[in-house]
Amino acid sequence: NMPYVNIKITDEGVTEARLQRLIEGTTQLLVDTLGKNPATTHVVIDIVSTDHWGVGGKTVTELRREQAAE
């Protein structure tokens, strides 16, 4: 029973420190809620450009631009 968690996030505000916290926190969540062994818990983070992530027919880049203009 090796849990595998795949997280997909946009590239906004991503730092090595934040990625490390995300990996640690996700692992701890599985330990706390499901009793999983942290040594066999896999966390994979896919970082996607906002140009390649769409919501409501627009890229996140477009949406952020529109929000900034408001």
Order of alpha helices (4+ residues) and beta strands (2+ residues): beta-alpha-beta-beta-beta-alpha
